[in-house]
C-alpha cells in the first residue's frame, strides 16, 4: 500500500513539473512576441520618394472633358473660275502670303479676245444710245414748237429705249468678260499660309478645279462634343485648357465662342466650338487635342487624389510628421480628374508630407524615413500660349 502511494505521488509530481514547464515556455513566448512587436514599432521604416507627396497651394479646375481635332479658324479653298492652262505658280506649300498676293496665272488669250470684243460692243452701243437720245431730244423741241405731230415722235422714243437696252446688255457682257479676264490672275483672299497647291505650271484646269488652300494660322478652332447632361456647365466664354499631341506636358488655353443650338439625335451630344489664339503659331491644323472646360476654378491646398482615402465615412490621409506616421481626417472640395488632384479644405497645411500607394498601409505611430526628397506636384490650371 505504501509503495503504491509513493508511485502515485511521483506521477503527480511529474505532471506538475510538465505543466509548470509549459506555463514557463508560454510566458517566455509571450514576452518574446511583445518584445518583437515593440522592436518593430520602434524600428524606422524607409519609404521611397515614389510613395511620398507634398501638399501644395495651387489652382484646381473641374469641368467636362472634351477632345477633337484642331483646324484653322479661317481657311479658303481657292478654285479656278475659268478654263485654261496654268502659266505659272508663285507660291508653294508653307509659304506666307499677304492679301491680294498673286498665287498663279492662267492663260488668258481666248478670254482676252472675248473681253476686247465685249468692250468694243459696249462702245458701239453707247454711241447708238447717244444718237437715239439726241434725236429724241431734238424731236421733243420740234413738238413743243408745233413743227411735228405727237405721233411723229413715237418712233424716236422707241428707238431711244431700244438703244438704251442694247447699251445695258453690252455693259453686262463687258462686266462678265472683265470678271473672267481678272480671274486668270489668282490672288490670296487674306493674309496667311499656303497649305495646299495641287496644280503646277502646264496643268489644264476647268471651272471649279482646286488651285490653292490658304489658312490663317493666327487663330485655331477646336470642334468637340459634350453630353447633353452637362449642358448646364457650358456657356460662351468658358475657358478650355487642353494638351496637344506633339507638345507633351504643355497646356494651351482657349475659350468657347459658339454652342450648337441642337443636340445630335443619335448621340445626344452638343457640338461646341472653341477659339484658340495662336500668335506664336505653335499649333497647326490636324493635331488631336484633349482638354477640359473650366466650369469651376479655385485656388487652395492641392494633393494627389491617390493620397486621400475616401472609402470610409470620412476621408483621411496618412501624414508623416516629426518622423512618424499619423492618420489625419480631411475635408475635400473640388476634384480634377484630368490632373488626378483634389482640393483639401481642412486638416492639412501646405508642405505636409503624405504617403502614397503601398506606404499608406503603414501603421500609425511607426517611425519612417524618406529615402529621397519628393518633388512637389505640378498644380493644375496654368499654362497658355
RAVENVEN-V938989 format. One record per residue. N is the residue number from 0. RES is the residue in three letters. PHI is phi in degrees with one decimal (999 if undefined). OMEGA is omega in whole degrees, -180 to 180 (NA if undefined). BURIAL is 1 if it has 24 or more other C-alpha atoms within 12 Angstrom, else 0. Layout:
N/RES/PHI/OMEGA/BURIAL + N/RES/PHI/OMEGA/BURIAL
This chain:
0/UNK/999/179/0 + 1/UNK/-64.1/178/0 + 2/UNK/-61.6/-180/0 + 3/UNK/-66.9/180/0 + 4/UNK/-63.9/178/0 + 5/UNK/-61.3/-180/0 + 6/UNK/-66.0/180/0 + 7/UNK/-64.1/180/0 + 8/UNK/-63.0/179/0 + 9/UNK/-63.6/-180/0 + 10/UNK/-64.0/180/0 + 11/UNK/-63.4/179/0 + 12/UNK/-63.8/179/0 + 13/UNK/-64.2/179/0 + 14/UNK/-64.1/180/0 + 15/UNK/-63.1/179/0 + 16/UNK/-64.0/179/0 + 17/UNK/-64.5/180/0 + 18/UNK/-64.7/178/0 + 19/UNK/-62.8/179/0 + 20/UNK/-65.2/180/0 + 21/UNK/-63.8/179/0 + 22/UNK/-61.8/-180/0 + 23/UNK/-64.4/180/0 + 24/UNK/-65.4/179/0 + 25/UNK/-63.6/179/0 + 26/UNK/-63.8/178/0 + 27/UNK/-63.9/-180/0 + 28/UNK/-63.4/180/0 + 29/UNK/-63.5/179/0 + 30/UNK/-64.4/180/0 + 31/UNK/-66.3/179/0 + 32/UNK/-64.2/179/0 + 33/UNK/-62.9/179/0 + 34/UNK/-65.8/179/0 + 35/UNK/-66.2/179/0 + 36/UNK/-62.4/179/0 + 37/UNK/-64.7/179/0 + 38/UNK/-66.5/180/0 + 39/UNK/-65.1/-178/0 + 40/UNK/-70.6/-178/0 + 41/UNK/-87.4/-179/0 + 42/UNK/-75.5/-179/0 + 43/UNK/-83.1/178/0 + 44/UNK/-95.8/179/0 + 45/UNK/-97.2/-179/0 + 46/UNK/-114.5/180/1 + 47/UNK/-72.9/-179/0 + 48/UNK/-63.5/180/0 + 49/UNK/-70.0/179/0 + 50/UNK/-104.9/-177/1 + 51/UNK/-129.5/173/1 + 52/UNK/-140.5/-179/1 + 53/UNK/-112.2/175/1 + 54/UNK/-70.6/-176/1 + 55/UNK/-132.2/173/1 + 56/UNK/-84.3/-180/1 + 57/UNK/-171.2/179/1 + 58/UNK/-106.8/180/1 + 59/UNK/-136.0/179/1 + 60/UNK/-133.8/179/1 + 61/UNK/-140.5/-178/1 + 62/UNK/168.1/-179/1 + 63/UNK/-62.5/176/1 + 64/UNK/-83.9/179/1 + 65/UNK/-136.7/176/1 + 66/UNK/-153.1/-180/1 + 67/UNK/177.4/-178/1 + 68/UNK/-107.8/179/1 + 69/UNK/-75.5/176/1 + 70/UNK/-138.3/175/1 + 71/UNK/-60.9/-179/1 + 72/UNK/-69.0/176/1 + 73/UNK/-118.1/-180/0 + 74/UNK/-147.2/-179/1 + 75/UNK/-124.8/173/1 + 76/UNK/-95.5/-176/1 + 77/UNK/-88.3/-179/1 + 78/UNK/-121.3/180/1 + 79/UNK/-70.3/176/1 + 80/UNK/-102.9/-180/1 + 81/UNK/-135.0/175/1 + 82/UNK/-95.6/180/1 + 83/UNK/163.1/-180/1 + 84/UNK/-95.4/178/1 + 85/UNK/-74.9/-180/1 + 86/UNK/-78.3/-177/0 + 87/UNK/-162.6/173/1 + 88/UNK/-112.5/-174/1 + 89/UNK/-118.8/-180/1 + 90/UNK/-144.2/179/1 + 91/UNK/-118.2/178/1 + 92/UNK/-59.9/179/0 + 93/UNK/86.0/-178/0 + 94/UNK/-87.8/178/0 + 95/UNK/-80.3/179/1 + 96/UNK/-132.6/178/1 + 97/UNK/-106.3/-179/0 + 98/UNK/-59.2/179/0 + 99/UNK/84.7/179/0 + 100/UNK/-65.1/-179/1 + 101/UNK/-74.7/180/1 + 102/UNK/-99.3/-179/1 + 103/UNK/-164.0/175/1 + 104/UNK/-127.8/179/1 + 105/UNK/-111.5/-179/1 + 106/UNK/-53.9/-175/1 + 107/UNK/-114.8/-175/1 + 108/UNK/-61.6/179/0 + 109/UNK/-68.6/-180/0 + 110/UNK/-68.2/-180/1 + 111/UNK/-66.3/177/1 + 112/UNK/-62.6/178/0 + 113/UNK/-64.4/179/0 + 114/UNK/-67.1/180/1 + 115/UNK/-63.8/179/0 + 116/UNK/-64.5/180/0 + 117/UNK/-65.5/179/1 + 118/UNK/-68.5/177/1 + 119/UNK/-66.1/177/0 + 120/UNK/-62.1/179/1 + 121/UNK/-67.7/179/1 + 122/UNK/-63.4/180/0 + 123/UNK/-63.6/-180/0 + 124/UNK/-66.5/179/1 + 125/UNK/-66.0/179/1 + 126/UNK/-62.9/180/0 + 127/UNK/-62.7/179/1 + 128/UNK/-66.4/179/1 + 129/UNK/-65.6/-180/0 + 130/UNK/-63.2/-179/0 + 131/UNK/-63.6/179/1 + 132/UNK/-66.6/179/1 + 133/UNK/-66.4/179/0 + 134/UNK/-64.5/180/1 + 135/UNK/-64.3/-180/1 + 136/UNK/-65.3/180/0 + 137/UNK/-65.5/-179/0 + 138/UNK/-67.1/177/1 + 139/UNK/-66.6/177/1 + 140/UNK/-68.5/178/0 + 141/UNK/-64.6/178/0 + 142/UNK/-64.5/179/0 + 143/UNK/-67.1/179/0 + 144/UNK/-84.5/-179/0 + 145/UNK/81.1/-177/0 + 146/UNK/-80.0/179/0 + 147/UNK/-133.8/-180/0 + 148/UNK/-87.0/-179/0 + 149/UNK/-61.3/-178/0 + 150/UNK/-67.5/-179/0 + 151/UNK/-73.4/-178/0 + 152/UNK/-89.7/-178/1 + 153/UNK/-60.1/-180/0 + 154/UNK/-62.8/179/0 + 155/UNK/-66.8/179/1 + 156/UNK/-65.5/180/1 + 157/UNK/-62.7/179/0 + 158/UNK/-65.1/180/0 + 159/UNK/-67.4/179/1 + 160/UNK/-62.5/180/0 + 161/UNK/-63.1/180/0 + 162/UNK/-67.3/179/1 + 163/UNK/-67.5/177/1 + 164/UNK/-64.9/178/0 + 165/UNK/-63.3/179/1 + 166/UNK/-65.5/179/1 + 167/UNK/-64.4/177/0 + 168/UNK/-64.2/179/0 + 169/UNK/-64.6/177/1 + 170/UNK/-62.6/179/1 + 171/UNK/-65.2/179/0 + 172/UNK/-63.2/180/1 + 173/UNK/-65.8/179/1 + 174/UNK/-62.9/179/0 + 175/UNK/-64.6/179/1 + 176/UNK/-66.4/179/1 + 177/UNK/-65.8/179/1 + 178/UNK/-63.2/178/0 + 179/UNK/-63.4/179/1 + 180/UNK/-66.3/178/1 + 181/UNK/-66.6/-178/1 + 182/UNK/-69.7/177/1 + 183/UNK/-72.6/173/1 + 184/UNK/-106.7/-176/1 + 185/UNK/-90.2/-177/1 + 186/UNK/-124.1/179/1 + 187/UNK/-79.6/-179/1 + 188/UNK/-74.8/178/1 + 189/UNK/-157.2/179/1 + 190/UNK/-73.1/-179/1 + 191/UNK/-179.2/-178/1 + 192/UNK/-124.3/175/1 + 193/UNK/-75.7/-179/1 + 194/UNK/-99.4/180/1 + 195/UNK/-142.2/175/1 + 196/UNK/-146.7/-174/1 + 197/UNK/-79.4/-179/1 + 198/UNK/-117.8/176/1 + 199/UNK/-137.7/178/1 + 200/UNK/-58.3/-179/0 + 201/UNK/101.5/178/0 + 202/UNK/-69.1/176/0 + 203/UNK/-98.3/-177/1 + 204/UNK/-115.1/176/1 + 205/UNK/-118.9/176/0 + 206/UNK/-55.8/-177/0 + 207/UNK/99.4/179/0 + 208/UNK/-67.8/179/0 + 209/UNK/-70.0/180/1 + 210/UNK/-113.3/-177/1 + 211/UNK/-144.8/166/1 + 212/UNK/-125.8/-179/1 + 213/UNK/-115.2/180/1 + 214/UNK/-122.3/175/1 + 215/UNK/-104.6/-174/1 + 216/UNK/-81.4/-178/1 + 217/UNK/-70.7/178/1 + 218/UNK/-145.7/-179/1 + 219/UNK/-109.7/-179/1 + 220/UNK/-128.5/176/1 + 221/UNK/-117.8/175/1 + 222/UNK/-102.7/-179/1 + 223/UNK/-146.1/180/1 + 224/UNK/-118.1/-180/1 + 225/UNK/-126.7/178/1 + 226/UNK/-56.0/-178/1 + 227/UNK/-62.5/179/1 + 228/UNK/-64.9/-179/0 + 229/UNK/-99.8/-177/0 + 230/UNK/-62.1/-179/1 + 231/UNK/-66.2/-180/0 + 232/UNK/-89.0/-175/1 + 233/UNK/-102.1/174/1 + 234/UNK/-158.2/180/1 + 235/UNK/-63.3/180/0 + 236/UNK/99.3/-180/0 + 237/UNK/-66.3/178/1 + 238/UNK/-67.4/176/1 + 239/UNK/-127.9/179/1 + 240/UNK/-103.4/-176/1 + 241/UNK/-147.7/175/1 + 242/UNK/-114.1/-175/1 + 243/UNK/-127.3/175/1 + 244/UNK/-60.6/-177/1 + 245/UNK/105.2/177/0 + 246/UNK/-129.8/-178/0 + 247/UNK/-63.7/178/0 + 248/UNK/82.2/-179/0 + 249/UNK/-107.9/-179/1 + 250/UNK/-109.4/177/1 + 251/UNK/-120.0/-176/1 + 252/UNK/-126.6/174/1 + 253/UNK/-133.1/180/1 + 254/UNK/-138.6/177/1 + 255/UNK/-69.2/180/1 + 256/UNK/-108.6/-179/1 + 257/UNK/-144.0/177/0 + 258/UNK/-130.1/179/1 + 259/UNK/-62.8/-176/0 + 260/UNK/-75.1/180/0 + 261/UNK/-127.7/177/0 + 262/UNK/-91.9/177/0 + 263/UNK/-64.4/-176/0 + 264/UNK/-66.4/-178/0 + 265/UNK/-89.0/-175/0 + 266/UNK/-93.1/-176/0 + 267/UNK/58.5/178/0 + 268/UNK/-116.1/-178/0 + 269/UNK/-107.1/-180/1 + 270/UNK/-83.5/176/1 + 271/UNK/-123.6/-178/1 + 272/UNK/-128.1/-176/1 + 273/UNK/-114.2/177/1 + 274/UNK/-99.4/-177/1 + 275/UNK/-124.5/174/1 + 276/UNK/-61.3/-177/1 + 277/UNK/-139.3/-176/1 + 278/UNK/-60.6/180/0 + 279/UNK/-81.8/179/0 + 280/UNK/56.4/176/0 + 281/UNK/-73.4/-178/1 + 282/UNK/-89.7/176/1 + 283/UNK/-130.9/-179/1 + 284/UNK/-66.2/178/1 + 285/UNK/96.4/179/0 + 286/UNK/-75.1/179/0 + 287/UNK/-90.2/-176/1 + 288/UNK/-120.5/173/1 + 289/UNK/-120.4/-179/1 + 290/UNK/-160.6/179/1 + 291/UNK/-149.8/176/1 + 292/UNK/-86.1/-180/1 + 293/UNK/-89.4/179/1 + 294/UNK/-75.1/176/1 + 295/UNK/-145.7/-179/0 + 296/UNK/-133.6/179/1 + 297/UNK/-139.9/174/1 + 298/UNK/-114.0/-178/0 + 299/UNK/-175.3/-179/1 + 300/UNK/-84.5/-174/1 + 301/UNK/-118.1/176/1 + 302/UNK/-136.1/176/1 + 303/UNK/-64.8/178/1 + 304/UNK/-61.2/-179/1 + 305/UNK/-68.5/180/1 + 306/UNK/-82.1/-176/1 + 307/UNK/-104.9/177/1 + 308/UNK/-93.5/-177/1 + 309/UNK/-110.6/-176/0 + 310/UNK/-76.9/-178/0 + 311/UNK/-90.4/180/0 + 312/UNK/-72.3/-180/0 + 313/UNK/-131.6/178/0 + 314/UNK/-62.6/177/1 + 315/UNK/-147.6/176/1 + 316/UNK/-129.7/173/1 + 317/UNK/-103.6/-175/1 + 318/UNK/-109.4/175/1 + 319/UNK/-102.5/179/1 + 320/UNK/-134.3/-179/1 + 321/UNK/53.5/174/0 + 322/UNK/80.4/-180/0 + 323/UNK/-129.6/-179/1 + 324/UNK/-86.0/175/1 + 325/UNK/-138.6/179/1 + 326/UNK/-93.9/-175/1 + 327/UNK/-126.5/174/1 + 328/UNK/-77.9/-177/0 + 329/UNK/-132.0/172/1 + 330/UNK/-111.9/-174/0 + 331/UNK/-107.1/179/1 + 332/UNK/-121.7/-178/1 + 333/UNK/-66.4/175/1 + 334/UNK/-122.6/179/1 + 335/UNK/-107.1/-178/1 + 336/UNK/-68.5/-178/0 + 337/UNK/-65.9/-179/1 + 338/UNK/-94.3/179/1 + 339/UNK/57.0/176/0 + 340/UNK/-122.9/-179/1 + 341/UNK/-142.4/-180/1 + 342/UNK/-87.2/176/1 + 343/UNK/-107.9/-177/1 + 344/UNK/-85.0/-180/1 + 345/UNK/-155.6/179/0 + 346/UNK/106.2/-179/0 + 347/UNK/-131.4/174/1 + 348/UNK/-130.2/177/0 + 349/UNK/-60.1/-179/0 + 350/UNK/97.8/178/0 + 351/UNK/-64.3/180/1 + 352/UNK/-96.9/-177/1 + 353/UNK/-117.9/179/1 + 354/UNK/-91.9/179/1 + 355/UNK/-126.0/171/1 + 356/UNK/60.1/-177/0 + 357/UNK/-64.2/-179/0 + 358/UNK/-66.4/179/1 + 359/UNK/-69.2/178/1 + 360/UNK/-86.7/179/0 + 361/UNK/-68.0/-177/1 + 362/UNK/-67.0/176/0 + 363/UNK/-56.4/-177/0 + 364/UNK/96.5/-180/1 + 365/UNK/-73.8/177/1 + 366/UNK/-78.2/-179/1 + 367/UNK/-132.6/177/1 + 368/UNK/-138.9/-180/1 + 369/UNK/-83.6/-176/1 + 370/UNK/-70.4/178/0 + 371/UNK/-152.2/-179/0 + 372/UNK/-64.7/-179/0 + 373/UNK/-77.9/176/0 + 374/UNK/-88.9/179/0 + 375/UNK/-65.8/180/0 + 376/UNK/-68.5/178/1 + 377/UNK/-81.2/-178/1 + 378/UNK/-71.1/179/1 + 379/UNK/-79.5/171/1 + 380/UNK/95.0/178/1 + 381/UNK/-112.7/177/1 + 382/UNK/111.0/180/0 + 383/UNK/157.2/-179/1 + 384/UNK/-101.6/NA/0
